[in-house]
């Protein structure tokens, strides 16, 4: 069964499905679970899951891990300690429409940073795919009415989400500098340990401010979901896919999050999809097809 999950595009679809559920839960349980608490326990669960798979490789690959410690620290701070923590904080203040729209800038941010730091470019067909899928996201979040954009008022939550977007873009392009040959489970464990080390004092500060988890079946189930699916499986799948298809193409799949958000809302909130949802989904899938179907350019070693 695991061999069927090796296709990078399938891994990316599953990842965005898990992350869509993460956004829904982050907003739904914000009154029960403070953002830093959610980020800390999410990664504590993920670390508990990955350690049994990582420790058998530690002794043999310790020299590789030690040699690449700078990249491990930076990527752990960005991908584990940074993105989700910033997003959870942002979801405390900004409405879902703003958050989804800002999150859809991740592919554009990734492409921009790749151009700035890696001198990489997309061809015309690939750029068309990015713009087409972004148009699909806009159709969904605007509910088919472009005038809705004028009603989006920036707030502190939008700034947190924008910081999260560029943090994830940096993490995505930075994956190519991860230690070569390091076992993926050991690498994820190292990232998670770095992120938790950074989150621990922030979590302690949040508790000192009197913000504590309201323990209930719903809050505990929500925390467990964020640790198992978007935390553990999502990062395993995403890291593997980025290694195979590259940062720019992988980041395009972030556009699927509004699609999955619509589906999850229909399933769990009894919200019936409207015509603009279907139009947006068609544009998103069309854009992904154009970008992923383009033949890769020859690269200079």
N, C-alpha and C positions, 0 to 999 in steps of 0.2 A: 504494500500500500504506500509505503514511504517513497518508493521509486516513482510513483505517479505524481508526487508533489514536487518533483525536481524542476519542472518547467518554470522558468523565471517569471513569465507573465501570470501563470496561475498563482504563484507565490505572492505576487504583487496584488492580485485581486483579493486574495484571502487577507493579506495584510491590511488593505484599506477597509475591508469589511470589519475586521477586529477594531481598527482605529475609529471607525464610525461609531461603533458601539461604545467605545471609550469616551468620545465626545458627548454622546447622549447621556451616559452615566455621570460624567463629570458635571454636567449641568443639572441633572436630576437630583443628585445627592449633595449638592453644594451646601445645603443647610444642615446636613448631618455630618459631613466629612469635610473639614477645612482643606484647602488646596495643598499645603505643604504636607499635611498628614497623609493625604491620598497619594501624593507622589512618593513619600517615603515608604509606605507599606506596599504600594504597588511593586516597587523595586526590591523590597525585602522578600516578597513572595517569589518574584522572578529569580532572585539570587538563590533561594532555597531549591528551586526547580533545576537551575542550571549547574549548581555545584557538583552533584553526583556525576554529571556527564563531563565536567571540566577537570576535576581533580586527578583522574587517571592520566591525564596528559601533562600535568604540571611539572613533574620531575624531568621528563624528557625534553620539554619545550621551554623550560625556565630561561635558558640562555637567549632564546628568541624573544621572549616576553621582556626580559630585562633590557635587551638591546633596543627594543622599540618602545621603551616606557614613555617617552615624550608624546608620541602619537596616541598611545593608550590613554594617557591622562587627559589630553585635549579632547579626544573623541568621547571619552566617558563623561566629561563635564558637559559637552555639547548635547550628546544624544540621550544620556540618562539623566544627568543632573539638571539639564537646561530646558529642552523643548517642552516636555509634558508639564513640568512645574510651571513654566511661564503660561502655558495654555490653560492649566487649571486655575491659575490666578486670574487670567483674563476672563474666563467663564463666570467668575464671580460678579463681574461688572457689565459685560457686554452681552447684548441679545444674540441669539443663535444666528440670525441672519448676518450680522456683522462678522461673527466669528467664522462662519463658513466662507464668506466672501474673501476675507483676509487670508484664510488658510489656502484658498485656491491660488494664491500668488506664489506658493512654494515652487512650482515648476519654473515660473518666470524668474524668481529669485535665484534658483539653482543654476539656470542657464546663464544669468547675468554674472554670478560669481565664478562660474566655470570659465566664462570669457575673460573675466578680470584676472583670475589667478592661474588658469590652465591654458589660456589661449585656444579654447575650443569654440567651435561654431556649429550651428545647425544649418542645414540646407533649406532652401525655400519651402520644399514640401513638408519638412519637419516643423518649420515655423508656422506654416499654415495649420498643421495639426494642433499645435499649442494654442493658437488663436481660436480655432474651431471649438476645441474642448472648453476653453475659457468662456466662450460665448454660451456654451451649454450650461455651465455653472451659473453664469449671470442670468440666464433665462429662468433657472430654478429659483434662485434666491430673490429675484425680482418678481416672481409669480407672473411672468409674462408681460410685465409692465415696466419698461425702462425708466419711467418717471420715479419708480420706487427708489432708485439710486440717490436721487436728490434728497430723500427723506432720511438717509442714513447719517446720523450725527456722530462724529468721532467722540470717544470718551476714553478714560484711562484704560478700560478693558481692551479697546482697540489697539492701544499702544503696546500692551502686554502681548496681545496676539501677534502683532507685527514683529515684535522681538522674537517670539517663538518661531515665526516663519523663517526668519533669516538664520536663527540658530539651527533649525533643521536643515536648511540649505547648506550651511557650512559643514554640518555633520555628514551630509550625503556626499559632497565632493571630497571631504577629508578621508572617507573610507579607503580611497586608493592608496593612502599612506600608512594604512594599518600594517603591522608586522607580517611579512610574507611568509606563508607556510605554517602559520599558527592555527591550531585547531579552532574551528568556529565557536565551539562551546567554551573553550578556555578564553577566547577573546571576549565573548559576551560576558563571561563571569568577571573578567578584569574591568570591562567597561562599567558593569553594574556596581562593582565594589568601589570604583572611583566615584561614581555618581552618588552612591549612598553615603560615602564619607563626606561629600560636599553637602548633602541634604540633611545629615544628622544635626548639625548645629542650627540650621534653619528650622527644622522640625521642633527642636528644643525651645527655640525662641517663640514659635507659634504657641506651644503649650504654655509658656510663661505668660503669654498675652491672654490666657484664659480660653483659647479656642481648642476645644477637644472634640473627639469623635462621639457622636450620639450612637451608642451601640444598639443595633437592631438587626433583624434578619436581613432587611433590605440593604442597610449600609455595609454589613459584612459580606453579603453576596456581591455587592458592587465592587468592593475592594478586591475580593477574590478574582472577579472577572478581569479587572484591570491588570492584575499581576500575571494571570495565566495566559490570557489571549493577546491583548495588545502589548503587554510587557515582555513576556517570554517568547511566545510563538511569533508575534509580530516582528520582533527584532531579528530573530533567527531567519525568518523568511525574507525580510527586507535586505539584510546584509548579504545574503546569498544571491538575491536577484540583482542587486547593484553590482556585485562582482562580475556578473555575466552580461548584463545589458548596458551598464554604465549609468552614471548619475542622472543625466538629462532625461533619458527615456524612463527610468524608474520613477523619477519625481512626477512625471506626467500622470501617473496612476492616482495621485492625490486627488485628481478631478473626479474620481469615482466616489469620493466620500459624500458629496451631496446626493448622489444617486442612491447609495446605500442608506443614507439618512432618511430619504423619502420612503424607501421600502420598509425600513424599521418602524417609521412612524405609522405607516399603513397597517403593519402587523400588530403593533403593541398599543397604538394610540387611536386606532380606528379612523385615521385620517385618509380619506379617499383621494388618490392622485388625480390631478387635473391635467388638462391637455398640455399645459406648459411643462409639466413634469416629463411627459413623454417626449416632447420636442427637445428639452434639455438633455435627456438621456441619449437620444439619437445623435445630437451634436457631440456629446462627450465621447461616445463610443466611436463616432466617425473620426474625431480628432486623434484618439489613441491609435486607431488603425493607420492613419496617415503617417504618424510619427514612428510607430514600431515597424511598419511594413517597408519603410525606406531602406534601401540597401546601404550598409555602412560604408563610409569613405575609407580609403586606405590611410593608415596612420603611420607616421614616422616613428620608428623604434626609439 
